[in-house]
Amino acid sequence: MLPAQVDPTVLNKERLYLNDGLKSLYVKAKMQCFSGWGLT
């Protein structure tokens, strides 16, 4: 549970950071798959 006094802007920044991290992981995995298939 998050404390009630957390600043929503901080939460939004953390959510954006998490989303960016997941996207970059997805892109890296996709690039590895493509290079494994010899498509790059």
C-alpha distance matrix in Angstrom:
0.0 3.8 6.6 8.9 11.7 11.1 14.4 14.5 17.4 15.5 13.0 16.2 17.9 15.4 15.6 19.3 19.5 17.8 20.2 23.1 22.4 22.4 25.5 27.3 26.6 28.0 31.0 31.8 31.7 33.9 36.3 36.6 37.4 40.0 41.6 41.7 43.7 45.9 45.1 44.4
3.8 0.0 3.8 6.3 8.5 7.3 10.6 11.1 13.9 12.0 10.0 13.5 15.0 12.9 13.6 17.2 17.5 16.5 19.0 21.6 21.3 21.8 24.6 26.3 26.1 27.7 30.4 31.2 31.6 33.7 35.9 36.4 37.5 39.9 41.4 41.8 43.8 45.8 44.8 43.9
6.6 3.8 0.0 3.8 5.5 5.9 9.7 11.2 14.2 12.5 11.4 15.0 16.5 14.9 16.2 19.5 19.8 19.3 21.9 24.2 24.1 24.9 27.7 29.2 29.3 30.9 33.4 34.3 34.9 37.0 39.0 39.6 40.9 43.2 44.6 45.1 47.2 49.1 48.0 47.0
8.9 6.3 3.8 0.0 3.8 5.7 8.7 9.9 13.3 12.7 11.6 14.8 16.9 16.1 16.9 20.0 21.0 20.8 22.9 25.3 25.8 26.5 28.9 30.7 31.1 32.5 34.9 36.0 36.7 38.6 40.6 41.5 42.6 44.8 46.3 47.1 48.9 50.8 49.5 48.4
11.7 8.5 5.5 3.8 0.0 3.8 6.3 8.8 11.6 11.0 11.1 14.2 15.7 15.5 17.0 19.7 20.4 20.9 23.1 25.1 25.7 26.9 29.1 30.7 31.4 33.0 35.1 36.2 37.3 39.1 40.9 41.9 43.3 45.2 46.6 47.6 49.6 51.2 49.8 48.5
11.1 7.3 5.9 5.7 3.8 0.0 3.8 6.2 8.6 7.4 7.5 10.8 12.0 11.7 13.4 16.0 16.6 17.2 19.5 21.4 21.9 23.3 25.5 26.9 27.7 29.4 31.4 32.5 33.6 35.5 37.2 38.2 39.7 41.6 42.9 44.0 46.0 47.5 46.1 44.7
14.4 10.6 9.7 8.7 6.3 3.8 0.0 3.8 5.4 5.4 6.6 8.9 10.2 11.0 12.7 14.6 15.6 16.9 18.7 20.3 21.4 23.0 24.7 26.1 27.4 29.0 30.6 32.0 33.4 35.0 36.5 37.9 39.4 41.0 42.4 43.8 45.6 46.9 45.3 43.8
14.5 11.1 11.2 9.9 8.8 6.2 3.8 0.0 3.8 5.3 4.9 6.1 8.6 9.8 10.4 12.2 14.1 15.1 16.3 18.2 19.8 20.9 22.3 24.2 25.6 26.8 28.4 30.1 31.4 32.7 34.4 36.0 37.3 38.7 40.4 41.8 43.4 44.7 43.0 41.6
17.4 13.9 14.2 13.3 11.6 8.6 5.4 3.8 0.0 3.8 5.4 5.0 6.2 8.6 9.8 10.5 12.2 14.2 15.2 16.4 18.3 19.9 20.9 22.4 24.3 25.6 26.8 28.4 30.2 31.3 32.7 34.5 36.0 37.2 38.7 40.4 42.0 43.1 41.2 39.6
15.5 12.0 12.5 12.7 11.0 7.4 5.4 5.3 3.8 0.0 3.8 5.4 5.1 6.2 8.6 9.8 10.5 12.3 14.2 15.2 16.4 18.4 19.9 21.0 22.5 24.3 25.6 26.9 28.6 30.1 31.4 32.9 34.6 36.1 37.3 38.8 40.7 41.8 40.3 38.6
13.0 10.0 11.4 11.6 11.1 7.5 6.6 4.9 5.4 3.8 0.0 3.8 5.4 5.1 6.1 8.6 9.8 10.5 12.2 14.2 15.2 16.5 18.3 19.9 21.0 22.5 24.2 25.7 27.0 28.5 30.2 31.5 32.9 34.6 36.1 37.3 39.1 40.5 39.0 37.6
16.2 13.5 15.0 14.8 14.2 10.8 8.9 6.1 5.0 5.4 3.8 0.0 3.8 5.4 5.0 6.1 8.5 9.8 10.4 12.2 14.1 15.3 16.3 18.2 19.9 20.9 22.3 24.2 25.7 26.7 28.4 30.1 31.4 32.7 34.4 35.9 37.4 38.7 36.9 35.5
17.9 15.0 16.5 16.9 15.7 12.0 10.2 8.6 6.2 5.1 5.4 3.8 0.0 3.8 5.4 5.1 6.1 8.6 9.8 10.4 12.2 14.2 15.2 16.4 18.3 19.8 20.9 22.4 24.3 25.5 26.7 28.5 30.2 31.4 32.7 34.4 36.1 37.1 35.5 33.7
15.4 12.9 14.9 16.1 15.5 11.7 11.0 9.8 8.6 6.2 5.1 5.4 3.8 0.0 3.8 5.4 5.0 6.1 8.6 9.8 10.4 12.3 14.1 15.3 16.4 18.3 19.9 21.0 22.5 24.2 25.6 26.9 28.6 30.2 31.4 32.8 34.7 36.0 34.6 33.1
15.6 13.6 16.2 16.9 17.0 13.4 12.7 10.4 9.8 8.6 6.1 5.0 5.4 3.8 0.0 3.8 5.4 5.1 6.2 8.6 9.8 10.6 12.2 14.2 15.3 16.5 18.3 19.9 21.1 22.4 24.3 25.7 27.0 28.6 30.2 31.5 33.1 34.6 33.0 31.8
19.3 17.2 19.5 20.0 19.7 16.0 14.6 12.2 10.5 9.8 8.6 6.1 5.1 5.4 3.8 0.0 3.8 5.4 5.0 6.1 8.5 9.9 10.4 12.2 14.1 15.2 16.3 18.2 19.9 20.8 22.3 24.2 25.6 26.8 28.3 30.0 31.5 32.7 30.9 29.4
19.5 17.5 19.8 21.0 20.4 16.6 15.6 14.1 12.2 10.5 9.8 8.5 6.1 5.0 5.4 3.8 0.0 3.8 5.4 5.1 6.2 8.7 9.9 10.6 12.3 14.2 15.3 16.4 18.3 19.9 21.0 22.5 24.3 25.7 26.8 28.4 30.4 31.4 29.9 28.3
17.8 16.5 19.3 20.8 20.9 17.2 16.9 15.1 14.2 12.3 10.5 9.8 8.6 6.1 5.1 5.4 3.8 0.0 3.8 5.5 5.1 6.2 8.6 10.0 10.6 12.3 14.2 15.3 16.5 18.3 20.0 21.1 22.6 24.4 25.7 26.9 28.8 30.3 29.0 27.7
20.2 19.0 21.9 22.9 23.1 19.5 18.7 16.3 15.2 14.2 12.2 10.4 9.8 8.6 6.2 5.0 5.4 3.8 0.0 3.8 5.4 5.1 6.1 8.6 9.9 10.5 12.2 14.2 15.3 16.4 18.3 19.9 21.0 22.5 24.2 25.6 27.1 28.5 26.9 25.7
23.1 21.6 24.2 25.3 25.1 21.4 20.3 18.2 16.4 15.2 14.2 12.2 10.4 9.8 8.6 6.1 5.1 5.5 3.8 0.0 3.8 5.5 5.1 6.1 8.5 9.8 10.4 12.2 14.2 15.2 16.3 18.2 19.9 20.9 22.3 24.1 25.7 26.7 25.1 23.5
22.4 21.3 24.1 25.8 25.7 21.9 21.4 19.8 18.3 16.4 15.2 14.1 12.2 10.4 9.8 8.5 6.2 5.1 5.4 3.8 0.0 3.8 5.4 5.2 6.1 8.6 9.9 10.6 12.3 14.2 15.3 16.5 18.4 20.0 21.0 22.4 24.5 25.7 24.5 23.0
22.4 21.8 24.9 26.5 26.9 23.3 23.0 20.9 19.9 18.4 16.5 15.3 14.2 12.3 10.6 9.9 8.7 6.2 5.1 5.5 3.8 0.0 3.8 5.5 5.1 6.1 8.6 9.9 10.5 12.2 14.2 15.3 16.4 18.3 19.9 20.9 22.7 24.3 23.1 22.1
25.5 24.6 27.7 28.9 29.1 25.5 24.7 22.3 20.9 19.9 18.3 16.3 15.2 14.1 12.2 10.4 9.9 8.6 6.1 5.1 5.4 3.8 0.0 3.8 5.4 5.0 6.1 8.6 9.9 10.4 12.2 14.2 15.3 16.4 18.2 19.8 21.1 22.4 20.7 19.7
27.3 26.3 29.2 30.7 30.7 26.9 26.1 24.2 22.4 21.0 19.9 18.2 16.4 15.3 14.2 12.2 10.6 10.0 8.6 6.1 5.2 5.5 3.8 0.0 3.8 5.4 5.0 6.1 8.5 9.7 10.4 12.2 14.1 15.2 16.3 18.1 19.9 20.8 19.5 17.9
26.6 26.1 29.3 31.1 31.4 27.7 27.4 25.6 24.3 22.5 21.0 19.9 18.3 16.4 15.3 14.1 12.3 10.6 9.9 8.5 6.1 5.1 5.4 3.8 0.0 3.8 5.5 5.1 6.2 8.5 9.9 10.5 12.3 14.3 15.3 16.4 18.5 19.9 19.1 18.0
28.0 27.7 30.9 32.5 33.0 29.4 29.0 26.8 25.6 24.3 22.5 20.9 19.8 18.3 16.5 15.2 14.2 12.3 10.5 9.8 8.6 6.1 5.0 5.4 3.8 0.0 3.8 5.5 5.2 6.1 8.6 9.9 10.5 12.3 14.2 15.2 16.7 18.4 17.1 16.6
31.0 30.4 33.4 34.9 35.1 31.4 30.6 28.4 26.8 25.6 24.2 22.3 20.9 19.9 18.3 16.3 15.3 14.2 12.2 10.4 9.9 8.6 6.1 5.0 5.5 3.8 0.0 3.8 5.5 5.0 6.1 8.6 9.8 10.5 12.1 14.0 15.4 16.4 14.8 13.6
31.8 31.2 34.3 36.0 36.2 32.5 32.0 30.1 28.4 26.9 25.7 24.2 22.4 21.0 19.9 18.2 16.4 15.3 14.2 12.2 10.6 9.9 8.6 6.1 5.1 5.5 3.8 0.0 3.8 5.4 5.1 6.2 8.6 9.9 10.5 12.1 14.3 15.2 14.4 13.0
31.7 31.6 34.9 36.7 37.3 33.6 33.4 31.4 30.2 28.6 27.0 25.7 24.3 22.5 21.1 19.9 18.3 16.5 15.3 14.2 12.3 10.5 9.9 8.5 6.2 5.2 5.5 3.8 0.0 3.8 5.5 5.1 6.2 8.7 9.9 10.4 12.5 14.3 13.8 13.4
33.9 33.7 37.0 38.6 39.1 35.5 35.0 32.7 31.3 30.1 28.5 26.7 25.5 24.2 22.4 20.8 19.9 18.3 16.4 15.2 14.2 12.2 10.4 9.7 8.5 6.1 5.0 5.4 3.8 0.0 3.8 5.4 5.1 6.2 8.6 9.7 10.7 12.4 11.2 11.1
36.3 35.9 39.0 40.6 40.9 37.2 36.5 34.4 32.7 31.4 30.2 28.4 26.7 25.6 24.3 22.3 21.0 20.0 18.3 16.3 15.3 14.2 12.2 10.4 9.9 8.6 6.1 5.1 5.5 3.8 0.0 3.8 5.4 5.1 6.1 8.4 9.8 10.4 9.3 8.2
36.6 36.4 39.6 41.5 41.9 38.2 37.9 36.0 34.5 32.9 31.5 30.1 28.5 26.9 25.7 24.2 22.5 21.1 19.9 18.2 16.5 15.3 14.2 12.2 10.5 9.9 8.6 6.2 5.1 5.4 3.8 0.0 3.8 5.5 5.1 6.0 8.6 9.8 10.1 9.5
37.4 37.5 40.9 42.6 43.3 39.7 39.4 37.3 36.0 34.6 32.9 31.4 30.2 28.6 27.0 25.6 24.3 22.6 21.0 19.9 18.4 16.4 15.3 14.1 12.3 10.5 9.8 8.6 6.2 5.1 5.4 3.8 0.0 3.8 5.5 5.0 6.4 8.7 8.9 9.8
40.0 39.9 43.2 44.8 45.2 41.6 41.0 38.7 37.2 36.1 34.6 32.7 31.4 30.2 28.6 26.8 25.7 24.4 22.5 20.9 20.0 18.3 16.4 15.2 14.3 12.3 10.5 9.9 8.7 6.2 5.1 5.5 3.8 0.0 3.8 5.3 5.1 6.3 5.3 6.3
41.6 41.4 44.6 46.3 46.6 42.9 42.4 40.4 38.7 37.3 36.1 34.4 32.7 31.4 30.2 28.3 26.8 25.7 24.2 22.3 21.0 19.9 18.2 16.3 15.3 14.2 12.1 10.5 9.9 8.6 6.1 5.1 5.5 3.8 0.0 3.8 5.3 4.9 5.7 5.4
41.7 41.8 45.1 47.1 47.6 44.0 43.8 41.8 40.4 38.8 37.3 35.9 34.4 32.8 31.5 30.0 28.4 26.9 25.6 24.1 22.4 20.9 19.8 18.1 16.4 15.2 14.0 12.1 10.4 9.7 8.4 6.0 5.0 5.3 3.8 0.0 3.8 5.4 7.7 8.7
43.7 43.8 47.2 48.9 49.6 46.0 45.6 43.4 42.0 40.7 39.1 37.4 36.1 34.7 33.1 31.5 30.4 28.8 27.1 25.7 24.5 22.7 21.1 19.9 18.5 16.7 15.4 14.3 12.5 10.7 9.8 8.6 6.4 5.1 5.3 3.8 0.0 3.8 5.5 8.2
45.9 45.8 49.1 50.8 51.2 47.5 46.9 44.7 43.1 41.8 40.5 38.7 37.1 36.0 34.6 32.7 31.4 30.3 28.5 26.7 25.7 24.3 22.4 20.8 19.9 18.4 16.4 15.2 14.3 12.4 10.4 9.8 8.7 6.3 4.9 5.4 3.8 0.0 3.8 5.7
45.1 44.8 48.0 49.5 49.8 46.1 45.3 43.0 41.2 40.3 39.0 36.9 35.5 34.6 33.0 30.9 29.9 29.0 26.9 25.1 24.5 23.1 20.7 19.5 19.1 17.1 14.8 14.4 13.8 11.2 9.3 10.1 8.9 5.3 5.7 7.7 5.5 3.8 0.0 3.8
44.4 43.9 47.0 48.4 48.5 44.7 43.8 41.6 39.6 38.6 37.6 35.5 33.7 33.1 31.8 29.4 28.3 27.7 25.7 23.5 23.0 22.1 19.7 17.9 18.0 16.6 13.6 13.0 13.4 11.1 8.2 9.5 9.8 6.3 5.4 8.7 8.2 5.7 3.8 0.0
